[in-house]
């Protein structure tokens, strides 16, 4: 199993789910960390192919399926998990990022918010972020909302995050909601808003995609889409076992998430 970033708890839970299923089927699972590097990811895949592994579960760093042609050439049974590749050459297990993202923004619009600030790492870097943005844009069109995109790095200083947010016109008007595209960015956002004494939701609303139950421990509790990375890993492993048993596997398997309405909107 190759994950994008083992430091991210999402990837750890993804692995845990897969390990539970594969261990029960008497398979050993090797965890490889791409560390958000396409170069390292390729080296890890090359190592696994040389080791003649039975199969691969891949959380891809890149969207272009041609990047992973080495898996097809080696005829290694492969399941793509969490993020899609295009064209879809292998079965994939994913979340309905666009649908749930639209649901979240629809809810914010019904609460009276008029503009959405998308807080994300480089949006064009993977399919999940692009799909979440598409959901935001669909909801914004339906509700006549203004959308702003603010891109940051995973280790960006709080002062820099605040400065980028401050470039959004009239953002502390009580009618702006910041939408963090993943849980680790929500943590950085909350650190920033606390440091600069921004009141939630009086001055700005906050919501996020990804929730491992820690959003309810924040003050105020944060409205989120709660994914289940452990279930994603379990389903990916079950589909891989089916491939190894020469069974047909759906081209795309969607794993349910849920909206958790809390006090931040």
Buried (B, 14 or more C-beta within 10 A) or exposed (E): BBBBBBEBBBBBBBBEBBBBBBEEEEBEBEBBBBBBBEEBBBEBBEEBBEEEBEBBBBBBBBBEBEBBEEBEEBEBBBBBBBBBBEEEBBBBBBBBBBBBBBBBBBBBBEBEBBBBBBBBBEBEBBBBBBBBBBBBBBBBEEBEBBBBEBBBEEEBEBEEBBEBBEEBEEBBEBBBBBBBBBBBBBBBBBEBBEEBEBEBBEBBBBBBBBBBEBBBEBEBBBBBBBBBBBBBBBBBBBBBBBBEEEEEBEEEBBBEBEBBBBBBB
